Amino acid sequence: MSKVVHPYAHRLVTLRDWKSRWFADKKYKDLLKSDVVIREFLMKKLRGFYVSRVEIDRSAKATKVMIFTSRPGMIIGRSGEGASKLKADLISTLKKRSVVIPEDFKLDILEVTNPDADAAIVGCMIAEGLEKRLPFRRVMKQTIEKVMTARGVKGARIYLGGRLGGAEIARSEQIKRGSIPLQTFRADVDFAREKAHMSYGDIGIKVWIYRGEIFSNEATNAPARRNYKQ
């Protein structure tokens, strides 16, 4: 059998931190359901806003949801109207799904300053190009060239699978530049999956981006951080 593992999970504790940070004993089931509902709502609602990831911090009485995106202004809106509406819609969805809402609920929007080196954002770019009916080979080539010119990127790989170009028979295509040492623990490899929704079916997208080796405890390419609180 193969030894394929998720590049993110493979580096937990050594390079990566958990995307949900909390501890619970009796309320574990309720908090897990809350996490799933929050992530599903935000990823569906913010599709096309180039969201990198959603992180959740919980304490005894407070919950903090952090949205990392390369387009914070589009989400926040004029004078914070977009962020206020998003928070209200999220709380409304949690109530409908019978999820317990803490007293102190915060929604923070953080900016990713180097989006071309973020696998999730690059996957969104590819999906957007495919949904505009651009030739998939051109999208792959232009995207990987753009990624390789980004600061700190030493290797990238893009994989597409499905009815490429509207063909009757599904197939897969991939393109690679540089090196991607998947089995090296200290290698900072970012990975993401995405789907392009076409009229004839979905096209699967996988993106790997290698950003060099990390020898210290602090990630050198941590997303930079302008913080918008609501």
N, C-alpha and C positions, 0 to 999 in steps of 0.2 A: 504493500500500500504506500501511497505517497505521503510525504511529510509536509503538506501545504498548510501553513498557518497564516492567520491575519497579521500583516505587518504591524498594525497598531497594538494588538493584544500581545504580540511577540515581544514588545519592548515596554510593556507596563512595568512600573516601578523603576526600571533602569533608566529609561529616557522619558516615558510618558506618565501622565497622571490620569486618574479615572475621570470620565466625563460627568459622572454623578458622584458627589462627595457628601455622604451622610451615613449615619448608623441608626438602626432601629431594631427592636426586638419584637414586640407584639404588633407594631404597626407596619411591619415590613411589607406586607401584601398591599396595603393601601398606598404607601409611599411609592412602591414600584409601579402600581397602576397610574398614579399621578405623573410620574416621570414619563411613562409611555404616552399618555394622553397629551402632555405638554409638547413632547418632541414631535408627535404625529401632527398636531395642530400647527405648530410653527413651521415645520418643513413644508407642509402643504400650503399654508397661507403665504409664506415668503418665497415660494418658488419663483425664480427669475430675479431675485434680489441679491444673488451671489452670496448666500450664507455658507460659511465655512463649517461651523459646528455650533451646537447648543450645549452649554454646561450648566449644571444645577448644583447649587450649594444649599444645604439645609442645616439649621440648628434646631434647638428645642421649639422655638416659637417663630422662626423666620425662614423664609425661602427666597433665594436669590437666583433668578434665571438670567444667564448671560448669553447674548446672541453675538457671535463673531461674524462680521460681514465686511466686504470691501466697499459697500455702498450704504453707509450709515445714514446719510442725508435723505435717501429715498424712503427709508423706514421711519425716520423721525418725523419728517414732514415739516411744514412751516410752524414755527414756535412750539414744536413738540406735539402737534395734533395727531400725527400718525402713530407715535409711540403710545400716547394716551388711549387711542382707539384700539390698538393692538392689545394693550394690557386689559382693557375692558372686555374685548372679545374673548381673550384667553380665560379670564375669570368666569365669564358666562358659560364657556364650553366646559370648564371644570365643574360648574354647578350642575349642568345638564347631565354630565356623566357620573354624578354623585361622588365627586372627589372632594375630600376635606381640604379646605383652603386655609392656610395659616393666617394669623393676625397680621404679620408683617410680610407682605408679598412684594418683591421688587423685581423690576424688569430693566436690565442694563443692556445697552447696545454698544459694543466695542468694535473698533476699526482694525481691520487687518491691513497693514501698511505694505505688504509685499504679496499681493494676491496671485501673481504669476508663479509663485513658489508654493502655493497651497493647492493640494490635489482636489479637494472638494470644489473649490471655485473654478479650477481649470475644467473639471468635469461638467460644471454648469455652462461654461463657455462653449464646450463642444456640443452639449445637448441643444443649446440655443442655436448654434450654427446649423445643426442637422434639421431642427424643426423649421428653419427658414428655407429648407430644401437646397442648401448648398452642397456641392459634391463632397462626399465624405472623405475622399483622399486629400482634397485640398484643405478641408477643415483640420484633418489630422496633421498634415505637414506644417501648415501655418501655426497651429497651436503649439506643436512641439518646438518649433524654431523660436517662438515667443517665450516659451518656458525656459529654454536653454540660455536665453539672454538675460534672464532674471538674476538678481544678486544672490549668490550663494548656491545656485543649482549646479550640480555636477553630473546629473544623469536623469533621464526621464523615459517613461514608456507609456504608450497609449494603446489600449485594446478596444476594438469595437466588435460586437457580435449581434447577428440578427439578419433581417432582410435588407442588406445594405444596397442602397440605390433602388429599392423597390423590387429587387429580384424575387423570383418565385421560391428559390431555395436559399435558406439561411446559410450564412458562412461567417467567418471571422477574419478580421484584418488587424494587424498591429504594426506599430512603428516604434523604434527605440533609438535613443541617442545617449552617449556616455555610458557610465556603469551604474548598476543598481545591486549592491551587495545585500541581498535579502537575509542571508544567514548571519550577518555580522551584527551583534547586539548594539554596539556603539554607533552604528550607521543610522543617521537620521533619515529614515525612509517614510514619506507621507503617502498614504493610500486612500483612495475613495472610489465608491461605486455610484453610478448615476444612470438614469434612463432617459432616452429621447422618445417622446410620445409621437409616433407617426400615424398617418391615417391607415396604414397597412400593418401596424403592429409596433411594439416597442423595440428599440435598439439599445442593447446593453453597453455601458461604457465603464471601463476600468482605467484608473490613472495611478501610476507610481511616480514619485518625484524623490530623488536622492539629493539631500542637502548637506552632504559632508559628514564627517565623523565628529562625535562629541565626546570629549575626554573628561569634562568637568560635570558637576551636578546641575549646573545651570544651562538650559537650552540656549544656544547662541542665536537661534532664529525664532525666538518667542514672538508671537504676534504683537505688534506694538499698539499702543494702547491709549487711544483717546477714549475717555469714558463718558458715556451719556447716561444719566440716571433718570428714571421716571418713577 
